[in-house]
Amino acid sequence: MTTTKVWRGPMRRDPRTRTARLVRRGVACVVLGVLAALLPSVAGASSAFVGPFHTITTVASTVPGNGDVNPYGVAVVPETVGRLVRGDVLVSNFNDGANLQGTGSTIVEITPNGVRRRFARIQASTLSGPCPGGIGLTTALAVLSHGFVVVGSLPTTDGMAATARAGCLLVLDRDGQVVETWSGSPINGPWDMTAVSTARGAVLFVTNVLNGTVAAGGKVVNRGTVVRIAVDVPAHGLPRRISTVVIASGFAEHTDPAALVVGPTGVGLAADDTLFVADTAQNRLAAIPDALDRRSDALAGADVSAGGALNGPLGLAIARNGNILSVNAGNGMLVETTPAGAQVATRTLDTSGAPPGAGTLFGLAVAPAGKGVYFVDDGSNTLNLLH
């Protein structure tokens, strides 16, 4: 069984930061979001991406042979190459078989009809480069061109936040072997990630949650970041980092005995190059404009939506209609929000735990052709499809 994560509710923003602005804008967001949830026939619900989806199907267990639990990251394979098969779903595990957080070492590959196999088992002793602290695979998971897979590691030695270390990004080849590690500042506790293809390869957007977090001993620090990493992915040879830039900072983060760490989590890039971020600790969605090209720090971004059905947003994805899909730690819900901030649809994905749905949802991904939404449930250690 996985650790039961009791969600304690969003932390209030430090009064020295943006409280007044959140109150002014957040109230409007809450009212609009609540109205959209209560009146599903209006407020754009008819055009909601999840509008037609009312069925949840368990695709497969995410537990591999070594017993790893707590599925976190979800990524759909875009092309068949090596051991990767187009349309399969990769899932990373955060806990080991003893249920210690920050010690999971496996990525499983699951077919749409539920056949599971292990894609990779990563051992710190065999890494080709540094990864401070070891292996604890997070929600940060993406598949690049030519079959390269990138996954984040935020490791602990005993499952406790006090032993959490900076970790790294691990680059795996098409056969599940680690071929590179990317570490060092500003990569510090990579927690979630999205990737977009470019002419040269890819751009990664990575949230980081360990900037002063462990030293604060549970107190909130406003130092969470979003890092943009441009990557050259050649047809032959290994991916290479071209640039690494902090494009957002000042997100609230803190350690937590149930969730290990709470900080900025899901990220998704819209068609207009706006990056949306799930600001978990502040219970809001934020927007960072010009994310692909900006050279300045957008701080914690502009407010998109706060409160309403949002309750500790974690994983995030962009729907085919451009809306923002987020799963929530506090209520087991998926919430669909427009870029303008209207919460136009909700779906309850999990009701286990106390309160119902607490701490079970993490990674999600839109299924090919928009035929549903894949999500992991770490209460049942399963990959599921909302369709």
KEKE-3310 file (N, C-alpha, C; in steps of 0.2 Angstrom, whole numbers, plus 5000, padded with zeros to 4 digits):
npx = (5004:5002:5009:4997:4992:4988:4979:4982:4977:4978:4993:4994:4998:5014:5013:5021:5022:5012:4999:4988:4985:4981:4970:4962:4961:4959:4946:4937:4940:4937:4923:4919:4924:4916:4903:4904:4906:4894:4884:4884:4878:4880:4892:4902:4903:4898:4907:4918:4932:4933:4919:4912:4916:4913:4916:4927:4940:4951:4967:4979:4989:5002:5013:5028:5039:5048:5041:5039:5030:5018:5014:5019:5024:5017:5017:5014:5019:5026:5031:5036:5050:5065:5062:5051:5034:5023:5009:5009:5010:5020:5025:5031:5038:5038:5040:5049:5048:5046:5039:5045:5046:5053:5062:5059:5063:5059:5052:5038:5030:5015:5003:4989:4979:4982:4993:5007:5024:5041:5050:5062:5074:5082:5098:5108:5122:5126:5125:5130:5134:5134:5121:5115:5112:5105:5092:5075:5061:5052:5037:5041:5042:5046:5045:5056:5061:5068:5068:5072:5071:5067:5068:5064:5073:5071:5078:5078:5085:5079:5065:5061:5058:5069:5080:5081:5088:5096:5095:5092:5091:5087:5093:5087:5090:5082:5080:5079:5090:5101:5109:5114:5116:5109:5113:5115:5115:5103:5095:5086:5079:5069:5053:5041:5037:5036:5038:5042:5043:5056:5064:5077:5077:5071:5062:5062:5052:5054:5049:5055:5058:5066:5073:5080:5070:5071:5080:5072:5063:5050:5043:5036:5044:5047:5053:5052:5055:5054:5062:5069:5075:5084:5087:5097:5094:5101:5100:5109:5120:5121:5108:5110:5112:5108:5105:5101:5089:5081:5065:5054:5051:5050:5039:5028:5034:5036:5041:5033:5026:5018:5017:5030:5036:5029:5025:5028:5021:5013:5016:5011:5012:5004:4997:5000:5012:5011:5015:5007:5006:5004:5002:5004:5005:4999:4987:4982:4981:4994:5001:5014:5019:5026:5034:5043:5053:5056:5068:5068:5064:5049:5044:5032:5022:5007:4990:4978:4968:4960:4956:4939:4934:4947:4959:4973:4981:4990:4996:4996:4990:4988:4973:4965:4957:4963:4961:4965:4969:4969:4974:4969:4976:4968:4955:4952:4949:4948:4950:4944:4950:4948:4960:4957:4953:4940:4932:4927:4922:4922:4928:4926:4939:4944:4939:4944:4952:4955:4952:4939:4947:4960:4976:4979:4981:4992:5002:4996:4989:4984:4975:4980:4973:4964:4955:4952:4958:4973:4977:4986:4983:4988:4983:4978:4988:4988:4986:4974:4960:4950:4936)
npy = (4994:5011:5027:5036:5051:5065:5078:5095:5107:5122:5133:5149:5163:5171:5187:5197:5195:5192:5194:5204:5205:5193:5191:5201:5197:5183:5181:5184:5174:5163:5165:5164:5151:5143:5145:5140:5126:5123:5126:5116:5117:5129:5143:5139:5125:5116:5116:5110:5100:5088:5086:5076:5064:5052:5040:5029:5019:5006:5004:4997:4989:4998:4993:4986:4971:4973:4979:4993:5007:5021:5029:5042:5051:5053:5049:5049:5038:5044:5039:5024:5016:5007:5000:5007:5009:5016:5025:5018:5020:5028:5026:5033:5028:5033:5028:5015:4997:4995:5006:5019:5036:5045:5035:5027:5018:5014:5014:5010:5003:5003:4996:5002:4992:4987:4979:4977:4981:4982:4996:5003:5001:5010:5012:5020:5017:5014:5025:5037:5049:5063:5063:5070:5063:5052:5040:5044:5043:5056:5066:5072:5068:5064:5061:5062:5066:5052:5042:5046:5047:5057:5059:5065:5065:5066:5062:5053:5046:5038:5040:5051:5069:5076:5070:5073:5076:5086:5079:5076:5077:5063:5055:5044:5030:5023:5010:5010:5013:5022:5036:5049:5061:5076:5089:5100:5117:5127:5116:5108:5097:5092:5092:5091:5091:5097:5094:5101:5099:5105:5113:5109:5100:5099:5108:5109:5111:5113:5111:5115:5111:5111:5122:5129:5122:5111:5115:5124:5117:5113:5125:5138:5143:5155:5151:5142:5136:5138:5131:5133:5122:5121:5109:5100:5087:5075:5065:5055:5051:5058:5068:5085:5098:5115:5127:5134:5141:5151:5154:5158:5161:5161:5154:5147:5134:5120:5107:5092:5080:5070:5071:5073:5084:5100:5110:5120:5112:5103:5108:5115:5119:5131:5135:5148:5150:5152:5147:5137:5134:5124:5130:5123:5125:5137:5135:5138:5142:5147:5159:5160:5171:5171:5160:5152:5160:5170:5180:5185:5184:5179:5179:5173:5172:5176:5177:5165:5156:5153:5144:5139:5124:5120:5112:5111:5109:5098:5088:5093:5097:5101:5103:5097:5107:5118:5121:5120:5106:5100:5090:5087:5087:5088:5085:5074:5077:5081:5096:5107:5121:5137:5147:5159:5158:5153:5140:5127:5113:5098:5083:5069:5059:5051:5044:5039:5038:5051:5068:5062:5057:5062:5066:5057:5059:5062:5063:5066:5064:5068:5057:5049:5056:5063:5055:5053:5055:5050:5045:5043:5034:5034:5029:5017:5012:5012:5014:5024:5027:5041:5042)
npz = (5000:4997:5004:5014:5010:5018:5015:5020:5016:5007:5009:5016:5008:5010:5019:5015:5001:4988:4993:4993:4980:4976:4983:4978:4964:4966:4972:4962:4953:4961:4962:4949:4945:4954:4950:4937:4940:4947:4937:4925:4912:4907:4905:4896:4897:4888:4878:4885:4886:4894:4894:4887:4894:4906:4911:4920:4918:4924:4918:4921:4934:4941:4948:4947:4946:4956:4966:4968:4972:4972:4960:4949:4938:4921:4904:4887:4874:4859:4847:4839:4844:4847:4863:4865:4862:4851:4857:4869:4887:4898:4915:4930:4946:4963:4976:4984:4986:5000:5003:5005:5003:4989:4984:4974:4959:4946:4929:4922:4907:4899:4889:4879:4881:4893:4896:4905:4907:4913:4909:4913:4926:4937:4944:4956:4957:4945:4936:4924:4927:4939:4951:4964:4979:4975:4969:4966:4958:4950:4946:4935:4919:4903:4885:4872:4855:4844:4853:4866:4884:4897:4915:4931:4947:4964:4977:4993:5008:5017:5015:5021:5023:5028:5023:5010:4994:4981:4968:4951:4933:4923:4909:4898:4886:4871:4875:4888:4896:4906:4900:4902:4914:4921:4931:4945:4950:4941:4944:4956:4965:4955:4951:4943:4925:4908:4890:4874:4857:4846:4832:4833:4843:4858:4871:4888:4902:4919:4935:4951:4968:4980:4984:4997:5005:5013:5023:5029:5037:5037:5037:5027:5012:4999:4986:4976:4959:4941:4928:4912:4899:4885:4873:4862:4851:4843:4828:4829:4842:4858:4868:4871:4882:4878:4884:4900:4909:4922:4922:4930:4947:4965:4970:4982:4994:5004:5016:5020:5031:5026:5012:5008:5000:4996:4983:4968:4954:4942:4924:4909:4892:4882:4866:4862:4868:4881:4897:4909:4926:4940:4955:4969:4983:4985:4980:4967:4949:4938:4926:4914:4903:4886:4887:4880:4874:4883:4893:4905:4923:4927:4940:4951:4941:4933:4940:4936:4940:4955:4970:4971:4963:4963:4973:4980:4967:4957:4946:4929:4913:4895:4887:4871:4867:4871:4884:4902:4911:4927:4941:4958:4974:4986:4984:4975:4962:4945:4936:4924:4917:4909:4899:4902:4915:4919:4928:4920:4920:4930:4936:4946:4951:4961:4977:4988:5005:5018:5019:5007:4992:4995:4992:4981:4967:4954:4941:4924:4907:4891:4881:4865:4851:4858:4865:4878:4895:4903:4919:4935:4950:4966:4977:4974:4966:4951:4933:4925:4914:4910:4901)
capx = (5000:5006:5008:4991:4994:4982:4980:4981:4974:4983:4996:4993:5004:5017:5010:5026:5022:5006:4992:4983:4984:4978:4963:4958:4959:4957:4939:4934:4942:4933:4916:4918:4925:4911:4897:4905:4905:4887:4880:4888:4875:4882:4899:4906:4903:4896:4914:4923:4936:4930:4912:4909:4919:4910:4918:4934:4943:4957:4970:4983:4993:5008:5018:5033:5041:5052:5037:5039:5023:5017:5015:5019:5024:5014:5019:5012:5025:5024:5033:5039:5058:5068:5057:5045:5029:5018:5003:5010:5010:5026:5023:5037:5036:5041:5042:5051:5043:5045:5035:5048:5046:5060:5067:5057:5068:5057:5048:5034:5027:5009:4999:4982:4974:4983:4999:5013:5031:5046:5054:5068:5075:5088:5102:5113:5128:5128:5124:5135:5136:5131:5114:5115:5107:5103:5086:5068:5059:5046:5032:5044:5043:5044:5048:5059:5062:5073:5067:5075:5066:5069:5064:5067:5074:5071:5079:5079:5088:5074:5058:5059:5060:5075:5086:5080:5093:5094:5093:5095:5087:5091:5091:5087:5089:5076:5080:5078:5097:5103:5115:5117:5113:5109:5112:5118:5110:5097:5091:5086:5073:5065:5046:5037:5040:5033:5043:5039:5048:5058:5068:5084:5076:5066:5063:5060:5051:5055:5048:5060:5055:5070:5077:5079:5064:5073:5083:5066:5061:5042:5041:5035:5049:5045:5059:5051:5056:5052:5068:5068:5081:5084:5090:5098:5093:5103:5098:5114:5123:5117:5105:5115:5109:5110:5104:5097:5087:5076:5060:5049:5053:5046:5033:5029:5036:5037:5041:5027:5028:5014:5018:5037:5037:5023:5028:5025:5021:5012:5017:5009:5013:4999:4999:5002:5018:5010:5016:5003:5009:5000:5005:5001:5004:4995:4980:4980:4985:4998:5003:5020:5019:5032:5039:5049:5058:5058:5074:5068:5061:5042:5042:5027:5017:5000:4985:4973:4962:4961:4950:4933:4936:4954:4961:4980:4982:4996:4998:4993:4990:4984:4968:4966:4954:4967:4960:4970:4967:4973:4971:4970:4977:4964:4948:4952:4945:4951:4946:4946:4950:4950:4965:4954:4952:4934:4932:4921:4920:4925:4926:4929:4943:4945:4935:4947:4956:4951:4945:4939:4952:4966:4983:4980:4982:4998:5003:4990:4991:4979:4976:4980:4967:4959:4950:4951:4963:4976:4979:4988:4980:4993:4980:4977:4994:4985:4985:4967:4958:4944:4934)
capy = (5000:5018:5031:5040:5058:5069:5085:5099:5113:5127:5137:5156:5167:5176:5193:5201:5194:5195:5193:5208:5204:5186:5193:5205:5193:5177:5181:5184:5167:5158:5165:5161:5144:5140:5146:5135:5120:5122:5126:5113:5118:5135:5144:5135:5118:5112:5115:5108:5094:5082:5086:5069:5059:5050:5033:5028:5012:5005:5001:4991:4991:5001:4990:4981:4966:4974:4981:5000:5010:5028:5031:5049:5054:5049:5051:5044:5037:5047:5035:5017:5016:5003:4996:5011:5008:5022:5025:5016:5025:5027:5029:5033:5027:5038:5025:5008:4992:4997:5012:5025:5041:5047:5029:5023:5018:5011:5016:5005:5004:5000:4996:5004:4987:4985:4975:4981:4978:4987:4999:5004:5001:5014:5011:5025:5015:5013:5031:5039:5056:5064:5064:5071:5060:5045:5039:5044:5046:5060:5067:5075:5063:5066:5057:5066:5062:5047:5038:5047:5048:5061:5058:5068:5062:5069:5056:5053:5040:5035:5042:5057:5075:5079:5068:5074:5080:5090:5075:5077:5074:5057:5054:5036:5029:5019:5004:5011:5013:5029:5038:5055:5065:5083:5091:5106:5123:5128:5110:5107:5094:5092:5089:5090:5093:5096:5095:5103:5098:5111:5111:5106:5094:5100:5112:5106:5116:5109:5114:5113:5112:5111:5128:5131:5119:5106:5119:5128:5112:5113:5132:5140:5147:5157:5150:5137:5139:5135:5131:5131:5119:5119:5103:5097:5080:5073:5058:5051:5054:5060:5074:5090:5104:5121:5133:5132:5148:5151:5159:5159:5160:5164:5150:5144:5127:5117:5100:5089:5073:5065:5072:5074:5091:5103:5116:5121:5105:5103:5113:5114:5125:5133:5136:5155:5150:5153:5141:5137:5131:5122:5132:5119:5127:5143:5133:5142:5141:5153:5159:5163:5172:5170:5155:5149:5165:5176:5180:5188:5180:5181:5178:5167:5172:5180:5173:5162:5154:5151:5142:5135:5117:5119:5111:5108:5106:5094:5087:5098:5095:5106:5099:5098:5113:5124:5122:5118:5101:5099:5085:5090:5083:5089:5082:5069:5080:5084:5102:5110:5128:5140:5151:5166:5157:5150:5133:5125:5106:5094:5076:5066:5053:5046:5046:5036:5042:5056:5068:5059:5059:5066:5064:5051:5060:5066:5064:5065:5065:5067:5051:5050:5058:5066:5050:5053:5057:5045:5048:5038:5034:5031:5025:5010:5010:5010:5019:5024:5032:5044:5043)
capz = (5000:4997:5010:5014:5010:5021:5012:5025:5013:5004:5014:5015:5005:5015:5018:5011:4994:4983:4996:4991:4973:4976:4986:4973:4958:4968:4973:4955:4950:4965:4960:4942:4946:4958:4946:4932:4943:4949:4932:4920:4906:4905:4907:4892:4899:4882:4874:4889:4884:4897:4894:4885:4898:4912:4913:4922:4917:4926:4913:4923:4940:4940:4952:4944:4949:4963:4971:4968:4972:4972:4953:4949:4931:4916:4897:4881:4869:4852:4841:4840:4843:4852:4867:4866:4857:4850:4861:4876:4892:4903:4922:4935:4953:4968:4982:4983:4989:5007:5003:5007:4997:4986:4983:4968:4954:4940:4925:4918:4900:4899:4883:4880:4883:4900:4897:4908:4907:4915:4904:4916:4933:4938:4950:4957:4956:4937:4933:4920:4929:4946:4953:4971:4983:4972:4964:4968:4952:4952:4941:4929:4914:4896:4880:4867:4849:4844:4859:4873:4889:4903:4921:4937:4953:4970:4981:5000:5010:5022:5014:5025:5020:5031:5019:5003:4991:4975:4963:4944:4927:4920:4902:4896:4878:4869:4878:4896:4899:4908:4896:4904:4920:4921:4938:4947:4950:4945:4945:4963:4967:4949:4953:4937:4919:4901:4885:4868:4851:4842:4826:4835:4848:4863:4876:4894:4908:4925:4942:4956:4975:4985:4985:5004:5008:5018:5028:5033:5042:5037:5036:5019:5009:4993:4982:4970:4952:4934:4924:4905:4897:4878:4872:4856:4851:4836:4826:4831:4847:4864:4869:4874:4885:4875:4888:4906:4912:4927:4919:4935:4954:4971:4972:4989:4995:5011:5017:5023:5032:5022:5005:5007:4999:4993:4979:4961:4952:4935:4919:4902:4887:4877:4859:4862:4872:4889:4902:4915:4932:4946:4961:4973:4990:4985:4978:4961:4943:4936:4919:4913:4896:4882:4890:4875:4872:4888:4896:4912:4928:4928:4947:4952:4936:4933:4942:4931:4943:4962:4974:4968:4963:4964:4980:4980:4961:4956:4939:4924:4905:4891:4883:4864:4865:4874:4892:4907:4915:4933:4946:4964:4980:4992:4983:4971:4956:4939:4935:4918:4917:4902:4900:4905:4922:4921:4929:4916:4921:4935:4936:4952:4949:4967:4983:4994:5009:5022:5016:5001:4986:4997:4990:4977:4960:4952:4934:4919:4900:4886:4877:4858:4847:4863:4867:4886:4900:4907:4926:4939:4956:4970:4982:4971:4962:4945:4928:4923:4909:4910:4894)
cpx = (5004:5004:5001:4993:4988:4983:4978:4978:4980:4986:4994:4999:5007:5015:5015:5026:5016:5000:4987:4981:4980:4971:4959:4956:4956:4949:4935:4934:4937:4926:4915:4919:4919:4904:4898:4904:4898:4882:4883:4885:4877:4890:4904:4907:4902:4902:4919:4926:4933:4923:4909:4911:4916:4912:4925:4935:4950:4961:4975:4986:4999:5014:5022:5035:5045:5048:5036:5032:5023:5018:5014:5018:5020:5016:5017:5018:5022:5025:5036:5046:5061:5062:5051:5041:5024:5011:5003:5011:5016:5023:5030:5035:5041:5044:5044:5046:5042:5041:5038:5048:5053:5065:5065:5062:5066:5052:5044:5031:5021:5005:4992:4977:4977:4989:5005:5019:5036:5050:5061:5068:5082:5092:5108:5120:5131:5127:5131:5138:5133:5124:5113:5110:5104:5096:5080:5064:5052:5041:5035:5046:5041:5048:5050:5059:5068:5073:5070:5070:5070:5065:5068:5068:5075:5072:5079:5083:5084:5067:5056:5062:5067:5081:5085:5086:5091:5092:5096:5089:5091:5088:5092:5087:5083:5075:5080:5085:5099:5109:5118:5113:5114:5108:5115:5113:5109:5092:5091:5079:5068:5058:5041:5040:5036:5039:5039:5045:5050:5062:5075:5083:5070:5067:5059:5058:5050:5053:5053:5058:5059:5075:5076:5074:5066:5076:5078:5063:5053:5039:5040:5041:5046:5051:5058:5052:5054:5059:5066:5075:5080:5089:5091:5098:5094:5100:5103:5118:5118:5114:5110:5111:5112:5110:5100:5095:5081:5071:5055:5052:5048:5040:5034:5030:5037:5038:5035:5028:5024:5015:5025:5038:5031:5026:5025:5026:5019:5013:5014:5010:5007:5001:5002:5009:5017:5011:5012:5006:5004:5004:5001:4999:5000:4988:4978:4984:4988:5000:5009:5020:5026:5037:5044:5054:5060:5065:5074:5064:5054:5039:5037:5021:5011:4995:4980:4967:4964:4955:4945:4934:4943:4956:4968:4981:4989:4998:4994:4995:4986:4979:4969:4962:4958:4966:4965:4967:4972:4970:4973:4971:4972:4957:4947:4949:4950:4946:4949:4944:4951:4956:4963:4952:4945:4935:4926:4918:4924:4923:4930:4932:4944:4941:4938:4950:4951:4955:4945:4943:4958:4972:4984:4982:4988:4998:4996:4993:4985:4980:4976:4973:4962:4954:4949:4957:4966:4978:4981:4985:4985:4990:4979:4983:4991:4985:4977:4966:4951:4942:4926)
cpy = (5006:5022:5035:5047:5062:5076:5090:5106:5117:5131:5144:5159:5171:5183:5198:5200:5197:5194:5197:5207:5198:5187:5196:5200:5186:5176:5181:5177:5162:5158:5162:5154:5140:5140:5141:5128:5118:5122:5123:5114:5124:5136:5140:5128:5114:5111:5112:5101:5088:5082:5079:5063:5058:5044:5033:5021:5011:5001:4995:4994:4994:4998:4985:4976:4967:4977:4989:5002:5018:5030:5038:5052:5049:5053:5046:5044:5040:5043:5029:5018:5012:4999:5001:5010:5014:5021:5021:5021:5023:5030:5028:5032:5030:5034:5018:5003:4992:5003:5018:5030:5043:5041:5025:5023:5015:5015:5010:5007:5000:5001:4999:4998:4983:4980:4979:4977:4984:4989:5001:5003:5004:5013:5016:5023:5014:5019:5033:5046:5057:5065:5064:5068:5053:5045:5039:5047:5050:5061:5069:5069:5065:5061:5062:5062:5057:5043:5039:5049:5052:5061:5062:5064:5067:5064:5058:5046:5035:5037:5048:5064:5078:5076:5069:5078:5082:5086:5077:5076:5069:5056:5047:5036:5025:5013:5004:5011:5021:5031:5045:5057:5072:5086:5097:5112:5125:5122:5108:5104:5095:5088:5087:5093:5093:5097:5097:5102:5105:5108:5107:5100:5096:5105:5109:5112:5112:5113:5111:5115:5112:5117:5131:5127:5115:5110:5123:5123:5112:5120:5134:5144:5149:5157:5145:5140:5135:5136:5129:5128:5118:5114:5101:5090:5077:5066:5053:5054:5055:5067:5079:5096:5110:5126:5130:5139:5147:5156:5161:5157:5163:5160:5147:5137:5126:5110:5098:5082:5068:5065:5073:5082:5094:5110:5116:5114:5105:5109:5111:5120:5125:5134:5143:5156:5152:5147:5142:5132:5130:5124:5129:5122:5133:5141:5137:5139:5147:5153:5163:5165:5172:5166:5152:5154:5170:5175:5183:5183:5183:5180:5172:5168:5176:5175:5171:5161:5152:5149:5138:5128:5115:5117:5107:5105:5104:5094:5091:5096:5100:5101:5101:5105:5119:5125:5119:5112:5100:5094:5088:5085:5083:5086:5077:5071:5082:5090:5105:5117:5131:5145:5158:5165:5154:5142:5130:5118:5103:5087:5073:5059:5048:5049:5042:5040:5047:5062:5064:5061:5062:5062:5058:5052:5064:5067:5062:5066:5064:5061:5053:5051:5061:5062:5049:5056:5051:5049:5042:5039:5031:5028:5018:5008:5008:5016:5018:5028:5034:5045:5043)
cpz = (5000:5003:5009:5015:5012:5019:5018:5023:5011:5010:5012:5012:5010:5014:5015:5004:4991:4986:4993:4984:4972:4978:4981:4967:4960:4969:4967:4952:4954:4963:4954:4942:4949:4953:4940:4934:4944:4943:4926:4913:4903:4906:4902:4893:4893:4878:4879:4886:4887:4897:4892:4889:4905:4915:4915:4922:4920:4920:4915:4930:4937:4944:4948:4948:4956:4968:4972:4968:4971:4964:4952:4942:4926:4909:4892:4876:4862:4846:4843:4839:4849:4856:4868:4860:4857:4853:4867:4881:4897:4910:4926:4942:4958:4974:4980:4986:4996:5008:5006:5001:4995:4985:4977:4962:4947:4936:4921:4912:4900:4892:4884:4882:4889:4901:4899:4908:4910:4910:4907:4923:4934:4944:4950:4956:4949:4933:4929:4922:4936:4946:4961:4975:4981:4968:4968:4963:4953:4946:4935:4924:4907:4891:4874:4860:4849:4850:4865:4878:4895:4909:4926:4942:4958:4975:4989:5002:5014:5021:5018:5022:5022:5027:5012:5000:4984:4969:4956:4939:4924:4913:4900:4888:4877:4872:4886:4899:4900:4904:4898:4910:4919:4928:4939:4946:4942:4946:4952:4965:4961:4951:4948:4931:4913:4896:4878:4863:4848:4836:4828:4840:4852:4868:4882:4899:4914:4931:4947:4963:4981:4987:4992:5008:5014:5024:5032:5038:5042:5036:5028:5017:5002:4988:4977:4963:4946:4930:4917:4902:4890:4877:4864:4856:4844:4835:4828:4837:4853:4864:4872:4876:4881:4880:4894:4909:4917:4924:4924:4942:4959:4973:4979:4989:5002:5011:5021:5025:5028:5014:5003:5006:4995:4989:4972:4958:4944:4930:4913:4898:4882:4870:4858:4866:4879:4892:4908:4920:4937:4952:4967:4980:4991:4982:4972:4955:4941:4929:4918:4905:4892:4885:4886:4874:4878:4891:4903:4916:4928:4935:4947:4947:4938:4936:4937:4935:4950:4966:4970:4969:4964:4972:4980:4973:4960:4949:4934:4917:4902:4887:4875:4862:4868:4882:4896:4911:4921:4938:4953:4970:4985:4991:4978:4964:4951:4937:4928:4918:4911:4904:4903:4913:4924:4922:4926:4917:4927:4934:4943:4950:4955:4973:4989:4999:5013:5022:5010:4995:4988:4995:4986:4970:4959:4945:4930:4912:4896:4882:4870:4855:4852:4865:4874:4889:4904:4914:4930:4946:4961:4976:4980:4967:4955:4940:4926:4917:4910:4903:4894)
residu = (MET:THR:THR:THR:LYS:VAL:TRP:ARG:GLY:PRO:MET:ARG:ARG:ASP:PRO:ARG:THR:ARG:THR:ALA:ARG:LEU:VAL:ARG:ARG:GLY:VAL:ALA:CYS:VAL:VAL:LEU:GLY:VAL:LEU:ALA:ALA:LEU:LEU:PRO:SER:VAL:ALA:GLY:ALA:SER:SER:ALA:PHE:VAL:GLY:PRO:PHE:HIS:THR:ILE:THR:THR:VAL:ALA:SER:THR:VAL:PRO:GLY:ASN:GLY:ASP:VAL:ASN:PRO:TYR:GLY:VAL:ALA:VAL:VAL:PRO:GLU:THR:VAL:GLY:ARG:LEU:VAL:ARG:GLY:ASP:VAL:LEU:VAL:SER:ASN:PHE:ASN:ASP:GLY:ALA:ASN:LEU:GLN:GLY:THR:GLY:SER:THR:ILE:VAL:GLU:ILE:THR:PRO:ASN:GLY:VAL:ARG:ARG:ARG:PHE:ALA:ARG:ILE:GLN:ALA:SER:THR:LEU:SER:GLY:PRO:CYS:PRO:GLY:GLY:ILE:GLY:LEU:THR:THR:ALA:LEU:ALA:VAL:LEU:SER:HIS:GLY:PHE:VAL:VAL:VAL:GLY:SER:LEU:PRO:THR:THR:ASP:GLY:MET:ALA:ALA:THR:ALA:ARG:ALA:GLY:CYS:LEU:LEU:VAL:LEU:ASP:ARG:ASP:GLY:GLN:VAL:VAL:GLU:THR:TRP:SER:GLY:SER:PRO:ILE:ASN:GLY:PRO:TRP:ASP:MET:THR:ALA:VAL:SER:THR:ALA:ARG:GLY:ALA:VAL:LEU:PHE:VAL:THR:ASN:VAL:LEU:ASN:GLY:THR:VAL:ALA:ALA:GLY:GLY:LYS:VAL:VAL:ASN:ARG:GLY:THR:VAL:VAL:ARG:ILE:ALA:VAL:ASP:VAL:PRO:ALA:HIS:GLY:LEU:PRO:ARG:ARG:ILE:SER:THR:VAL:VAL:ILE:ALA:SER:GLY:PHE:ALA:GLU:HIS:THR:ASP:PRO:ALA:ALA:LEU:VAL:VAL:GLY:PRO:THR:GLY:VAL:GLY:LEU:ALA:ALA:ASP:ASP:THR:LEU:PHE:VAL:ALA:ASP:THR:ALA:GLN:ASN:ARG:LEU:ALA:ALA:ILE:PRO:ASP:ALA:LEU:ASP:ARG:ARG:SER:ASP:ALA:LEU:ALA:GLY:ALA:ASP:VAL:SER:ALA:GLY:GLY:ALA:LEU:ASN:GLY:PRO:LEU:GLY:LEU:ALA:ILE:ALA:ARG:ASN:GLY:ASN:ILE:LEU:SER:VAL:ASN:ALA:GLY:ASN:GLY:MET:LEU:VAL:GLU:THR:THR:PRO:ALA:GLY:ALA:GLN:VAL:ALA:THR:ARG:THR:LEU:ASP:THR:SER:GLY:ALA:PRO:PRO:GLY:ALA:GLY:THR:LEU:PHE:GLY:LEU:ALA:VAL:ALA:PRO:ALA:GLY:LYS:GLY:VAL:TYR:PHE:VAL:ASP:ASP:GLY:SER:ASN:THR:LEU:ASN:LEU:LEU:HIS)
# end
